[in-house]
Amino acid sequence: MYTAYYESPIGTIKIIGSDLGIEALEFLESKQEKNGKTNLNENMILCLKELDEYFTKHRKMFTVKLSINGTDFQRRVWDELLKIPYGEVKSYKDVANEIGNPKAVRAVGGANNKNKIPIIIPCHRVIGINGKLVGYAGGIDKKKYLLELENRKG
C-alpha cells in the first residue's frame, strides 16, 4: 500500500493506492490526522501532479490508474460519473437515466456517497434535479468550491 498527502485549497487530502492504482482520496478533518509515512510509487507521484494541475486549472481529465472496488451497480454509476465533462453537472435522475435505470435515483445517490475516489471520479458534478447542491461526503462547501473552480474563467 502507498500513502501520500496533498495540501489542496479545500484541505488536506490523503491519497491511498496500491500497485493496481489509486484506491481512495480522503478529506482529512485536521492536520493531526495527517500521520504516518508518505510512501509513493509512480502512479502516486502522477496523482499528486495531476491534483496540483487540477487545482491550478491546468487539468480537466485525470489519467492516473484507479483501483475501483464496489458493486456492479456502483461501478456503473462511477463509470457514468467519469463521463461528465469538466465544468458540467448532471442530476441524480440524469445519471440514473444514463445507466438505464430511471427509478434508481436514490441508489445513484447512495453510490455517489460510496465513491472512495472523489474529485478524480467527479461525484461533485452530480446535483439535485432542482439545481441544488446536495449530498457530498466531503461537505457541501467542498462541492461548491470544486464546481466554482471548474466554472471559473482561467
DSSP file (Angstrom, degrees, kcal/mol; ACC not computed):
  #  RESIDUE AA STRUCTURE BP1 BP2  ACC     N-H-->O    O-->H-N    N-H-->O    O-->H-N    TCO  KAPPA ALPHA  PHI   PSI    X-CA   Y-CA   Z-CA
    1    1 A M              0   0    0      0, 0.0     2,-0.4     0, 0.0    17,-0.2   0.000 360.0 360.0 360.0 148.3    0.0    0.0    0.0
    2    2 A Y  E     -A   17   0A   0     15,-3.1    15,-2.5     2,-0.0     2,-0.4  -0.932 360.0-168.9-123.6 147.0    1.1    3.6   -0.7
    3    3 A T  E     +AB  16  39A   0     36,-1.1    36,-3.1    -2,-0.4     2,-0.3  -0.998  10.2 165.5-137.7 139.0    0.1    6.7    1.1
    4    4 A A  E     -A   15   0A   0     11,-2.0    11,-3.2    -2,-0.4     2,-0.4  -0.961  23.5-138.1-144.8 162.4    0.5   10.4    0.2
    5    5 A Y  E     -A   14   0A   0     -2,-0.3     2,-0.5     9,-0.2     9,-0.2  -0.981  11.5-164.3-125.7 136.6   -0.9   13.7    1.4
    6    6 A Y  E     -A   13   0A   0      7,-2.8     7,-2.9    -2,-0.4     2,-1.0  -0.982  14.7-143.5-123.4 125.8   -1.9   16.6   -0.8
    7    7 A E  E     +A   12   0A   0     -2,-0.5     5,-0.2     5,-0.2    -2,-0.0  -0.762  33.8 176.0 -88.1 101.6   -2.4   20.1    0.6
    8    8 A S  E >   -A   11   0A   0      3,-1.8     3,-1.7    -2,-1.0    44,-0.0  -0.522  47.4-103.3-101.7 169.2   -5.3   21.4   -1.5
    9    9 A P  T 3  S+     0   0    0      0, 0.0     3,-0.1     0, 0.0    -1,-0.1   0.668 124.0  49.7 -64.6 -14.9   -7.3   24.6   -1.3
   10   10 A I  T 3  S-     0   0    0      1,-0.4     2,-0.2   132,-0.0   132,-0.1   0.163 126.4 -81.0-109.3  17.6  -10.1   22.6    0.3
   11   11 A G  E <   -A    8   0A   0     -3,-1.7    -3,-1.8    16,-0.1    -1,-0.4  -0.495  69.0 -31.7 115.1 177.7   -7.9   21.0    2.9
   12   12 A T  E     -A    7   0A   0     16,-0.3    16,-2.7    -5,-0.2     2,-0.5  -0.532  52.8-159.0 -74.7 132.8   -5.5   18.1    3.3
   13   13 A I  E     -AC   6  27A   0     -7,-2.9    -7,-2.8    -2,-0.3     2,-0.5  -0.964   6.0-148.5-115.5 125.0   -6.3   15.1    1.1
   14   14 A K  E     -AC   5  26A   0     12,-3.1    12,-2.9    -2,-0.5     2,-0.5  -0.820  13.2-156.0 -91.5 128.0   -4.9   11.6    2.0
   15   15 A I  E     -AC   4  25A   0    -11,-3.2   -11,-2.0    -2,-0.5     2,-0.5  -0.913   8.1-169.5-108.3 128.2   -4.3    9.5   -1.1
   16   16 A I  E     +AC   3  24A   0      8,-2.8     7,-3.0    -2,-0.5     8,-1.9  -0.968  16.6 158.7-119.7 131.2   -4.2    5.7   -0.7
   17   17 A G  E     -AC   2  22A   0    -15,-2.5   -15,-3.1    -2,-0.5     2,-0.2  -0.904  23.0-159.8-144.5 171.9   -3.0    3.5   -3.5
   18   18 A S  E >   - C   0  21A   0      3,-2.2     3,-0.7    -2,-0.3    25,-0.1  -0.747  52.0 -82.2-136.8-175.5   -1.7    0.1   -4.4
   19   19 A D  T 3  S+     0   0    0     -2,-0.2     3,-0.1     1,-0.2    24,-0.0   0.722 129.1  58.3 -65.6 -19.2    0.2   -1.4   -7.3
   20   20 A L  T 3  S-     0   0    0      1,-0.3     2,-0.3    47,-0.0    -1,-0.2   0.734 120.3 -87.2 -82.1 -24.2   -3.2   -1.6   -9.1
   21   21 A G  E <   -C   18   0A   0     -3,-0.7    -3,-2.2    46,-0.1    45,-0.3  -0.907  66.7 -23.1 146.7-174.4   -3.9    2.1   -8.8
   22   22 A I  E     +Cd  17  66A   0     43,-2.9    45,-3.0    -2,-0.3    -5,-0.3  -0.525  48.3 178.2 -70.1 129.8   -5.4    4.8   -6.6
   23   23 A E  E     +     0   0A   0     -7,-3.0     2,-0.3     1,-0.3    46,-0.2   0.702  58.4   2.6-106.3 -27.4   -7.9    3.3   -4.2
   24   24 A A  E     -C   16   0A   0     -8,-1.9    -8,-2.8    93,-0.1     2,-0.4  -0.986  41.3-158.1-161.6 147.5   -9.1    6.3   -2.2
   25   25 A L  E     -C   15   0A   0     91,-2.8     2,-0.5    -2,-0.3   -10,-0.2  -0.998  26.3-168.6-121.3 123.4   -8.9   10.1   -1.7
   26   26 A E  E     -C   14   0A   0    -12,-2.9   -12,-3.1    -2,-0.4     2,-0.6  -0.954  19.5-136.1-119.7 130.0   -9.9   11.1    1.8
   27   27 A F  E     -C   13   0A   0     -2,-0.5     2,-0.3   -14,-0.2   -14,-0.2  -0.731  25.8-142.5 -79.6 121.2  -10.6   14.6    3.1
   28   28 A L        -     0   0    0    -16,-2.7   -16,-0.3    -2,-0.6     3,-0.1  -0.670   5.8-150.2 -88.1 140.6   -8.9   15.0    6.4
   29   29 A E  S    S+     0   0    0     -2,-0.3     2,-0.3     1,-0.1    -1,-0.1   0.794  76.0  11.0 -78.8 -29.2  -10.6   17.0    9.1
   30   30 A S  S >  S-     0   0    0      1,-0.1     3,-1.1   -18,-0.0     4,-0.4  -0.964  72.5-111.3-147.8 162.1   -7.5   18.2   10.8
   31   31 A K  G >  S+     0   0    0     -2,-0.3     3,-1.5     1,-0.2    -1,-0.1   0.798 112.2  68.5 -62.3 -28.9   -3.7   18.3   10.5
   32   32 A Q  G 3  S+     0   0    0      1,-0.3    -1,-0.2    -3,-0.0    -4,-0.0   0.766  90.2  61.8 -65.8 -24.3   -3.5   15.8   13.3
   33   33 A E  G <  S+     0   0    0     -3,-1.1     2,-2.2     1,-0.2    -1,-0.3   0.712  81.5  90.6 -71.6 -18.0   -5.0   13.1   11.1
   34   34 A K    <   +     0   0    0     -3,-1.5     2,-0.3    -4,-0.4    -1,-0.2  -0.511  61.4 129.4 -81.7  78.2   -2.0   13.5    8.8
   35   35 A N        +     0   0    0     -2,-2.2     2,-0.1     2,-0.1    -2,-0.0  -0.828  30.6  54.2-127.1 168.7    0.2   11.0   10.4
   36   36 A G  S    S-     0   0    0     -2,-0.3     2,-0.2     2,-0.1     0, 0.0  -0.209  87.4 -53.8  93.7 169.1    2.2    8.0    9.1
   37   37 A K        -     0   0    0     -2,-0.1     2,-0.5     1,-0.0    -2,-0.1  -0.470  43.0-123.0 -82.8 149.6    4.7    7.8    6.4
   38   38 A T        -     0   0    0     -2,-0.2     2,-0.4   -36,-0.1   -34,-0.2  -0.826  33.1-178.1 -86.6 130.2    4.4    9.0    2.9
   39   39 A N  B     -B    3   0A   0    -36,-3.1   -36,-1.1    -2,-0.5     2,-0.3  -0.981   6.9-171.9-136.1 118.4    5.1    6.1    0.6
   40   40 A L        -     0   0    0     -2,-0.4     2,-0.2   -38,-0.2   -36,-0.0  -0.832  19.4-179.4-121.3 149.1    5.0    6.6   -3.2
   41   41 A N     >  -     0   0    0     -2,-0.3     4,-2.2   -23,-0.1     5,-0.2  -0.733  54.5 -86.0-123.4-177.4    5.1    4.8   -6.4
   42   42 A E  H  > S+     0   0    0     -2,-0.2     4,-2.4     1,-0.2     5,-0.1   0.882 128.0  50.8 -59.9 -39.8    5.0    6.3   -9.9
   43   43 A N  H  > S+     0   0    0      2,-0.2     4,-2.3     1,-0.2    -1,-0.2   0.872 109.3  50.7 -67.3 -36.7    1.2    6.4  -10.0
   44   44 A M  H  > S+     0   0    0      2,-0.2     4,-2.3     1,-0.2    -1,-0.2   0.904 110.5  49.5 -66.2 -40.9    1.0    8.1   -6.6
   45   45 A I  H  X S+     0   0    0     -4,-2.2     4,-2.1     1,-0.2    -2,-0.2   0.911 111.4  49.6 -63.2 -42.2    3.5   10.7   -7.9
   46   46 A L  H  X S+     0   0    0     -4,-2.4     4,-2.9    -5,-0.2    -2,-0.2   0.895 108.5  53.4 -62.3 -40.6    1.4   11.2  -11.0
   47   47 A C  H  X S+     0   0    0     -4,-2.3     4,-2.6     2,-0.2     5,-0.2   0.922 108.5  49.0 -61.1 -45.2   -1.7   11.6   -8.8
   48   48 A L  H  X S+     0   0    0     -4,-2.3     4,-2.1     2,-0.2    -1,-0.2   0.918 113.5  47.5 -59.4 -43.8   -0.1   14.3   -6.8
   49   49 A K  H  X S+     0   0    0     -4,-2.1     4,-2.4     1,-0.2    -2,-0.2   0.921 113.0  47.6 -63.8 -45.3    1.0   16.1  -10.0
   50   50 A E  H  X S+     0   0    0     -4,-2.9     4,-2.5     2,-0.2    -2,-0.2   0.865 110.0  52.1 -68.9 -35.6   -2.5   15.8  -11.6
   51   51 A L  H  X S+     0   0    0     -4,-2.6     4,-2.7     2,-0.2    -1,-0.2   0.923 110.3  49.8 -63.0 -42.5   -4.3   17.0   -8.4
   52   52 A D  H  X S+     0   0    0     -4,-2.1     4,-1.1    -5,-0.2    -2,-0.2   0.923 112.0  47.3 -60.7 -44.4   -1.9   20.0   -8.5
   53   53 A E  H  <>S+     0   0    0     -4,-2.4     5,-3.4     2,-0.2     6,-0.9   0.889 111.4  51.8 -64.6 -39.5   -2.7   20.7  -12.1
   54   54 A Y  H ><5S+     0   0    0     -4,-2.5     3,-1.7     4,-0.3    -2,-0.2   0.947 109.9  47.6 -61.7 -49.0   -6.5   20.3  -11.5
   55   55 A F  H 3<5S+     0   0    0     -4,-2.7    -1,-0.2     1,-0.3    -2,-0.2   0.679 112.7  49.6 -70.8 -16.0   -6.5   22.8   -8.6
   56   56 A T  T 3<5S-     0   0    0     -4,-1.1    -1,-0.3    -3,-0.2    -2,-0.2   0.191 118.0-112.3-104.1  15.5   -4.5   25.3  -10.7
   57   57 A K  T < 5S+     0   0    0     -3,-1.7    -3,-0.2     2,-0.2    -2,-0.1   0.761  89.3 112.2  63.8  29.4   -6.9   24.9  -13.7
   58   58 A H      < +     0   0    0     -5,-3.4     2,-0.4    -6,-0.2    -4,-0.3   0.351  69.5  54.7-108.6   2.6   -4.3   23.1  -15.9
   59   59 A R        +     0   0    0     -6,-0.9    -2,-0.2    -5,-0.2    -1,-0.1  -0.994  43.0 168.2-141.2 132.0   -6.1   19.7  -15.9
   60   60 A K  S    S+     0   0    0     -2,-0.4     2,-0.4     1,-0.3    26,-0.1   0.590  74.5  38.2-112.9 -19.5   -9.6   18.8  -16.9
   61   61 A M  S    S-     0   0    0     24,-0.1     2,-0.3    25,-0.0    -1,-0.3  -0.992  74.4-133.9-134.3 141.9   -9.2   15.0  -17.0
   62   62 A F        -     0   0    0     -2,-0.4   -15,-0.1    58,-0.3    -3,-0.0  -0.703  15.0-175.8 -94.5 146.5   -7.2   12.6  -14.8
   63   63 A T        +     0   0    0     -2,-0.3    -1,-0.1   -17,-0.1     3,-0.1   0.404  41.3 123.6-118.4  -2.1   -5.1    9.8  -16.3
   64   64 A V  S    S-     0   0    0      1,-0.1     2,-0.2   -18,-0.1    -2,-0.1  -0.242  70.5-103.3 -61.0 149.3   -3.9    8.1  -13.1
   65   65 A K        -     0   0    0      2,-0.0   -43,-2.9     1,-0.0     2,-0.4  -0.541  39.5-153.8 -72.0 138.5   -4.6    4.4  -12.8
   66   66 A L  B     -d   22   0A   0    -45,-0.3     2,-0.6    -2,-0.2   -43,-0.2  -0.879  16.8-154.6-115.2 148.1   -7.5    3.7  -10.5
   67   67 A S        -     0   0    0    -45,-3.0     2,-0.5    -2,-0.4   -46,-0.1  -0.895  25.6-169.8-117.9  96.6   -8.3    0.6   -8.4
   68   68 A I        -     0   0    0     -2,-0.6     2,-0.5     2,-0.0   -45,-0.1  -0.781   7.9-173.0 -99.4 123.6  -12.1    0.8   -8.0
   69   69 A N        +     0   0    0     -2,-0.5     2,-0.3   -46,-0.2    47,-0.2  -0.967  32.8 100.1-117.9 123.5  -13.8   -1.5   -5.6
   70   70 A G        -     0   0    0     -2,-0.5    -2,-0.0    45,-0.1    41,-0.0  -0.974  69.3 -62.5-178.4 177.9  -17.6   -1.6   -5.5
   71   71 A T     >  -     0   0    0     -2,-0.3     4,-2.6     1,-0.1     5,-0.2  -0.231  54.4-103.2 -70.5 167.6  -20.7   -3.5   -6.5
   72   72 A D  H  > S+     0   0    0      1,-0.2     4,-2.0     2,-0.2     5,-0.2   0.910 124.4  50.1 -58.3 -42.1  -21.6   -3.8  -10.2
   73   73 A F  H  > S+     0   0    0      2,-0.2     4,-2.3     1,-0.2    -1,-0.2   0.947 110.5  48.4 -62.4 -48.9  -24.3   -1.1   -9.8
   74   74 A Q  H  > S+     0   0    0      1,-0.2     4,-3.0     2,-0.2     5,-0.2   0.916 110.6  51.6 -57.7 -44.0  -21.8    1.3   -8.0
   75   75 A R  H  X S+     0   0    0     -4,-2.6     4,-2.6     1,-0.2    -1,-0.2   0.880 107.9  51.9 -63.1 -37.8  -19.2    0.7  -10.8
   76   76 A R  H  X S+     0   0    0     -4,-2.0     4,-1.8     2,-0.2    -1,-0.2   0.916 112.1  46.7 -63.4 -42.2  -21.8    1.5  -13.5
   77   77 A V  H  X S+     0   0    0     -4,-2.3     4,-2.2     2,-0.2    -2,-0.2   0.948 113.6  47.6 -63.5 -48.3  -22.6    4.8  -11.7
   78   78 A W  H  X S+     0   0    0     -4,-3.0     4,-1.8     1,-0.2    -2,-0.2   0.877 109.3  53.5 -63.9 -37.8  -19.0    5.7  -11.2
   79   79 A D  H  < S+     0   0    0     -4,-2.6     4,-0.5    -5,-0.2    -1,-0.2   0.891 109.5  49.7 -61.4 -38.5  -18.2    4.9  -14.8
   80   80 A E  H >< S+     0   0    0     -4,-1.8     3,-1.2     1,-0.2     4,-0.4   0.886 106.3  55.3 -67.8 -38.7  -21.0    7.3  -15.8
   81   81 A L  H >< S+     0   0    0     -4,-2.2     3,-1.5     1,-0.3    -1,-0.2   0.877 100.0  60.5 -61.0 -36.9  -19.6   10.0  -13.5
   82   82 A L  T 3< S+     0   0    0     -4,-1.8    -1,-0.3     1,-0.3    -2,-0.2   0.703  99.8  57.7 -64.3 -18.0  -16.3    9.7  -15.3
   83   83 A K  T <  S+     0   0    0     -3,-1.2    -1,-0.3    -4,-0.5    -2,-0.2   0.575  77.8 104.9 -87.9 -11.0  -18.2   10.8  -18.5
   84   84 A I  S <  S-     0   0    0     -3,-1.5     3,-0.1    -4,-0.4     6,-0.1  -0.602  77.2-122.9 -73.6 118.8  -19.5   14.0  -17.0
   85   85 A P    >   -     0   0    0      0, 0.0     3,-2.1     0, 0.0    -1,-0.1  -0.226  30.7 -88.0 -64.8 150.6  -17.3   16.7  -18.7
   86   86 A Y  T 3  S+     0   0    0      1,-0.3     3,-0.1   -26,-0.1   -26,-0.1  -0.280 115.4  19.7 -50.6 133.3  -15.3   19.2  -16.6
   87   87 A G  T 3  S+     0   0    0      1,-0.3     2,-0.3    -3,-0.1    -1,-0.3   0.454 107.0 100.2  82.9  -0.3  -17.4   22.2  -15.8
   88   88 A E    <   -     0   0    0     -3,-2.1     2,-0.3    -4,-0.1    -1,-0.3  -0.797  53.7-155.1-116.1 161.2  -20.7   20.5  -16.4
   89   89 A V        -     0   0    0     -2,-0.3     2,-0.3    -3,-0.1    37,-0.2  -0.918   4.8-165.3-130.7 158.4  -23.2   18.9  -14.0
   90   90 A K  E     -e  126   0B   0     35,-2.4    37,-2.5    -2,-0.3     2,-0.2  -0.956  24.1-117.4-134.5 156.0  -25.9   16.3  -14.1
   91   91 A S  E  >  -e  127   0B   0     -2,-0.3     4,-2.2    35,-0.2    37,-0.2  -0.491  29.6-110.2 -86.1 163.9  -28.7   15.5  -11.8
   92   92 A Y  H  > S+     0   0    0     35,-1.2     4,-2.4     1,-0.2     5,-0.1   0.883 123.4  54.1 -58.4 -37.5  -29.0   12.2   -9.9
   93   93 A K  H  > S+     0   0    0      2,-0.2     4,-2.6     1,-0.2    -1,-0.2   0.903 104.9  53.2 -64.2 -41.9  -32.0   11.5  -12.2
   94   94 A D  H  > S+     0   0    0      1,-0.2     4,-2.6     2,-0.2    -2,-0.2   0.930 110.3  47.4 -57.5 -45.8  -29.9   12.1  -15.3
   95   95 A V  H  X S+     0   0    0     -4,-2.2     4,-1.9     2,-0.2    -2,-0.2   0.918 110.3  51.9 -64.3 -43.2  -27.3    9.6  -14.1
   96   96 A A  H  <>S+     0   0    0     -4,-2.4     5,-2.7     1,-0.2    -1,-0.2   0.918 112.1  46.9 -59.0 -43.4  -30.0    7.0  -13.3
   97   97 A N  H ><5S+     0   0    0     -4,-2.6     3,-1.6     5,-0.2    -2,-0.2   0.913 108.9  55.0 -63.5 -42.7  -31.4    7.5  -16.8
   98   98 A E  H 3<5S+     0   0    0     -4,-2.6    -1,-0.2     1,-0.3    -2,-0.2   0.829 107.3  49.2 -62.3 -33.6  -27.9    7.2  -18.4
   99   99 A I  T 3<5S-     0   0    0     -4,-1.9    -1,-0.3    -5,-0.2    -2,-0.2   0.400 120.3-110.0 -88.9   5.9  -27.2    3.9  -16.7
  100  100 A G  T < 5S+     0   0    0     -3,-1.6    -3,-0.2    -4,-0.2    -2,-0.1   0.733  93.1 101.7  78.9  22.9  -30.6    2.6  -18.0
  101  101 A N    > < +     0   0    0     -5,-2.7     3,-2.4    -6,-0.2    -4,-0.1  -0.563  40.6 173.2-137.2  71.0  -32.3    2.5  -14.6
  102  102 A P  T 3  S+     0   0    0      0, 0.0     3,-0.4     0, 0.0    -5,-0.2   0.675  77.8  55.6 -60.3 -19.7  -34.5    5.6  -14.3
  103  103 A K  T 3  S+     0   0    0      1,-0.2     3,-0.4    -7,-0.2     4,-0.2   0.454  86.4  83.9 -89.5   0.6  -36.1    4.6  -11.0
  104  104 A A    <>  +     0   0    0     -3,-2.4     4,-2.5     1,-0.2    -1,-0.2  -0.021  47.4 124.9 -94.9  31.3  -32.7    4.2   -9.3
  105  105 A V  H  > S+     0   0    0     -3,-0.4     4,-1.9     1,-0.2    -1,-0.2   0.927  78.3  43.2 -58.4 -47.4  -32.3    7.9   -8.3
  106  106 A R  H  > S+     0   0    0     -3,-0.4     4,-2.2     1,-0.2    -1,-0.2   0.886 112.7  53.1 -66.7 -37.2  -31.8    7.2   -4.6
  107  107 A A  H  > S+     0   0    0      2,-0.2     4,-2.5     1,-0.2    -1,-0.2   0.866 106.0  54.0 -65.6 -35.2  -29.5    4.3   -5.4
  108  108 A V  H  X S+     0   0    0     -4,-2.5     4,-2.6     2,-0.2    -1,-0.2   0.917 108.0  50.5 -62.7 -42.5  -27.4    6.6   -7.6
  109  109 A G  H  X S+     0   0    0     -4,-1.9     4,-2.1     1,-0.2    -2,-0.2   0.898 110.1  50.2 -60.3 -40.5  -27.1    9.0   -4.6
  110  110 A G  H  X S+     0   0    0     -4,-2.2     4,-1.2     2,-0.2    -2,-0.2   0.896 110.3  49.0 -64.3 -41.0  -26.0    6.0   -2.4
  111  111 A A  H  X S+     0   0    0     -4,-2.5     4,-0.5     2,-0.2     3,-0.3   0.903 109.4  52.8 -65.9 -40.2  -23.4    5.0   -5.0
  112  112 A N  H >< S+     0   0    0     -4,-2.6     3,-1.3     1,-0.2    -2,-0.2   0.926 107.5  52.2 -57.5 -44.4  -22.2    8.6   -5.1
  113  113 A N  H 3< S+     0   0    0     -4,-2.1    -1,-0.2     1,-0.3    -2,-0.2   0.776 108.1  51.5 -64.6 -27.2  -21.8    8.6   -1.3
  114  114 A K  H 3< S+     0   0    0     -4,-1.2     2,-0.4    -3,-0.3    -1,-0.3   0.465  77.3 122.9 -89.5  -2.5  -19.7    5.4   -1.5
  115  115 A N    <<  -     0   0    0     -3,-1.3    22,-0.1    -4,-0.5   -45,-0.1  -0.465  40.8-172.2 -62.9 115.5  -17.3    6.8   -4.1
  116  116 A K  S    S+     0   0    0     -2,-0.4   -91,-2.8     1,-0.2    -1,-0.2   0.484  75.3  58.7 -89.2  -3.2  -13.9    6.5   -2.4
  117  117 A I  S  > S+     0   0    0    -93,-0.3     4,-2.8     4,-0.1    -1,-0.2  -0.468  73.3 177.4-125.6  61.7  -12.1    8.5   -5.1
  118  118 A P  T  4  +     0   0    0      0, 0.0     2,-2.3     0, 0.0    -2,-0.0  -0.141  65.5  24.1 -62.3 165.2  -13.8   11.9   -5.1
  119  119 A I  T  4 S+     0   0    0      2,-0.4    -2,-0.0     1,-0.2     5,-0.0  -0.418 124.2  53.4  74.1 -58.7  -12.5   14.6   -7.5
  120  120 A I  T  4 S+     0   0    0     -2,-2.3   -58,-0.3     1,-0.3    -1,-0.2   0.947 116.0  39.0 -69.6 -47.8  -11.0   12.0   -9.8
  121  121 A I  S  < S-     0   0    0     -4,-2.8     2,-2.5     1,-0.0    -2,-0.4  -0.891 104.9-138.5 -94.7 101.1  -14.3   10.2  -10.1
  122  122 A P    >   +     0   0    0      0, 0.0     3,-1.7     0, 0.0    -2,-0.1  -0.293  47.9 151.4 -76.8  68.5  -16.2   13.5  -10.1
  123  123 A C  G >   +     0   0    0     -2,-2.5     3,-1.5     1,-0.3   -11,-0.1   0.695  66.8  74.6 -66.6 -17.0  -19.2   12.9   -7.9
  124  124 A H  G 3  S+     0   0    0      1,-0.3    -1,-0.3    -3,-0.2    23,-0.1   0.684  84.1  67.5 -67.3 -15.5  -19.2   16.6   -7.1
  125  125 A R  G <  S+     0   0    0     -3,-1.7   -35,-2.4   -36,-0.1     2,-0.5   0.377  81.8  90.6 -85.8   5.0  -20.7   17.2  -10.6
  126  126 A V  E <   +e   90   0B   0     -3,-1.5     8,-0.3   -37,-0.2     2,-0.2  -0.904  56.0 170.1-105.6 126.0  -23.9   15.5   -9.6
  127  127 A I  E     -e   91   0B   0    -37,-2.5   -35,-1.2    -2,-0.5     6,-0.2  -0.747  38.9 -78.5-127.4 171.2  -26.6   17.8   -8.2
  128  128 A G    >   -     0   0    0      4,-2.8     3,-2.3    -2,-0.2    -1,-0.1  -0.307  44.1-110.8 -67.7 157.1  -30.3   17.7   -7.3
  129  129 A I  T 3  S+     0   0    0      1,-0.3    -1,-0.1     2,-0.1   -38,-0.1   0.768 120.2  58.0 -61.4 -24.9  -32.8   17.9  -10.1
  130  130 A N  T 3  S-     0   0    0      2,-0.1    -1,-0.3     1,-0.0     3,-0.1   0.360 123.6-105.0 -86.2   5.5  -33.8   21.4   -8.8
  131  131 A G  S <  S+     0   0    0     -3,-2.3     2,-0.2     1,-0.3    -2,-0.1   0.452  75.8 139.3  87.0   0.4  -30.2   22.6   -9.3
  132  132 A K        -     0   0    0      1,-0.1    -4,-2.8    -5,-0.1     2,-0.8  -0.482  59.7-115.6 -80.2 148.9  -29.4   22.5   -5.5
  133  133 A L        +     0   0    0     -6,-0.2     2,-0.3    -2,-0.2    -6,-0.1  -0.750  51.3 162.0 -83.0 112.1  -26.0   21.2   -4.2
  134  134 A V        +     0   0    0     -2,-0.8    -8,-0.1    -8,-0.3    -3,-0.0  -0.939  37.8  14.1-131.1 153.3  -26.9   18.1   -2.2
  135  135 A G        +     0   0    0     -2,-0.3     2,-0.4     1,-0.2    -1,-0.2   0.943  55.9 156.7  57.0  77.0  -25.1   15.1   -0.9
  136  136 A Y    >   -     0   0    0     -3,-0.1     3,-2.2     1,-0.1    -1,-0.2  -0.971  34.9-148.0-131.1 121.3  -21.3   15.4   -0.9
  137  137 A A  T 3  S+     0   0    0     -2,-0.4    -1,-0.1     1,-0.3     3,-0.1   0.808 100.8  52.8 -57.3 -32.0  -19.4   13.2    1.6
  138  138 A G  T 3  S-     0   0    0      1,-0.2    -1,-0.3    -3,-0.1     4,-0.1   0.582 127.1 -88.4 -79.3  -8.9  -16.6   15.8    1.8
  139  139 A G    X>  -     0   0    0     -3,-2.2     4,-1.9     2,-0.1     3,-0.7  -0.028  30.7 -94.5 110.3 144.3  -19.2   18.5    2.7
  140  140 A I  H 3> S+     0   0    0      1,-0.2     4,-2.9     2,-0.2     5,-0.2   0.826 121.4  62.6 -60.6 -32.6  -21.3   20.9    0.6
  141  141 A D  H 3> S+     0   0    0      1,-0.2     4,-2.0     2,-0.2    -1,-0.2   0.892 105.7  45.4 -61.7 -38.3  -18.6   23.6    1.0
  142  142 A K  H <> S+     0   0    0     -3,-0.7     4,-2.6     2,-0.2    -1,-0.2   0.905 112.3  50.8 -70.4 -41.2  -16.1   21.4   -0.8
  143  143 A K  H  X S+     0   0    0     -4,-1.9     4,-2.4     1,-0.2     5,-0.2   0.931 110.9  49.3 -59.5 -46.4  -18.6   20.5   -3.6
  144  144 A K  H  X S+     0   0    0     -4,-2.9     4,-2.5     1,-0.2    -1,-0.2   0.918 111.0  49.8 -60.0 -45.2  -19.4   24.2   -4.1
  145  145 A Y  H  X S+     0   0    0     -4,-2.0     4,-2.9    -5,-0.2    -2,-0.2   0.932 111.1  48.7 -59.8 -47.1  -15.7   25.1   -4.3
  146  146 A L  H  X S+     0   0    0     -4,-2.6     4,-2.0     2,-0.2    -1,-0.2   0.901 112.6  47.4 -63.3 -41.8  -15.0   22.3   -6.8
  147  147 A L  H  X S+     0   0    0     -4,-2.4     4,-1.1     2,-0.2    -1,-0.2   0.908 114.0  47.7 -66.4 -41.0  -17.9   23.4   -9.1
  148  148 A E  H  X S+     0   0    0     -4,-2.5     4,-1.4    -5,-0.2     3,-0.3   0.903 109.1  54.4 -65.7 -40.0  -16.8   27.0   -8.8
  149  149 A L  H  < S+     0   0    0     -4,-2.9     3,-0.4     1,-0.2    -2,-0.2   0.919 109.7  47.3 -56.6 -45.0  -13.2   26.1   -9.7
  150  150 A E  H  < S+     0   0    0     -4,-2.0    -1,-0.2     1,-0.2    -2,-0.2   0.718 115.7  45.0 -73.2 -20.5  -14.4   24.3  -12.8
  151  151 A N  H  < S+     0   0    0     -4,-1.1    -1,-0.2    -3,-0.3    -2,-0.2   0.567  87.8 107.7 -99.6 -10.3  -16.6   27.2  -13.9
  152  152 A R  S  < S-     0   0    0     -4,-1.4     2,-0.3    -3,-0.4    -3,-0.0  -0.366  77.7-112.7 -65.8 145.5  -14.1   30.0  -13.2
  153  153 A K              0   0    0      1,-0.1    -1,-0.1    -2,-0.1    -2,-0.1  -0.641 360.0 360.0 -75.2 133.8  -12.6   31.7  -16.2
  154  154 A G              0   0    0     -2,-0.3    -1,-0.1   -97,-0.1    -2,-0.0   0.437 360.0 360.0-132.9 360.0   -8.9   30.8  -16.2
